[in-house]
């Protein structure tokens, strides 16, 4: 961190303050929604010891597609929030009853909306989400190509360094630093002498 | 051409600023409910005051009602409770409680000390009905019309502003609907 140049650290400060603002805004409801330790009798996940590994693997693979709504940036496979445990149990029950992955995802979407899906469906409201990045890439490459193309058609003279006579007065290059430094030093020495 | 060099970055900056402005003021904890405009999910749950009696969703259909999801372990529920009492008293609409993953004794004590605005409180001990209603944080409040359709959902504690600007106008409208 310490070796970051001043400009870099300014950007870092800006970015981190944005993150802080965003985080502060989620905090209000997050504290309201996080379920505190509820009675132990209700929070038990179904015992795993006697369950079969194949089912457990499917439960985890479906759970990894579903967002935990309490913690939001975790899947219900990763989270140990109480709701995530409940939803994992629900997934397990549904798979055990012979329902397939699609049915489980539909069940969750009907209750919690598309937001639970880590891979949002492609529809009119998510077009920008899906194709926005590609659009930006095409735009960026297009702009780059346009600039390079224009430059390639310029006459060679366009790349000559500017002559001082071409510049208006206020854009004249400043005198080289070493000269003025030397002069300052010289003046100082004369003064102290 | 010179103007473009000034205007283009400015425009891009404006666009980025607009996106950030929208993105940073959205509340990511507020997930739009897919239940709005859909029939309230069915349930048959024991009553908190008398667990031997059950109450079903179909018994409630026929007039507008409010479903308030709460638990005695939930701090913000305590904060919003006076507002729930207020809604029940002033609007004249039946308010039902859904006691979510709680212990009945603790829930009864909670109501005894804070006041009981509920026409009836339903016991959702394992949170199954909570899942059907897409509950992911307590408290949550649902407004349901006389045909049994969910019309509004509020996640998190009610605030005086939400009650004044959203809940009360919608309740008045739901009462007026035939």
Interface residues (C-beta under 8 A of the other chain):
Chain A: X18 X21 X22 X25 X26 X28 X29 X30 X31 X32 X33 X34 X35 X36 X37 X38 X39 X42 X69 X70 X72 X82 X83 X86 X87 X90 X109 X110 X111 X112 X113 X114 X115
Chain B: X20 X23 X24 X25 X27 X28 X29 X30 X31 X32 X33 X34 X35 X71 X73 X74 X75 X76 X101 X102 X103 X125 X126 X127 X131 X132 X133 X134 X136 X137 X138 X139 X155 X156 X157
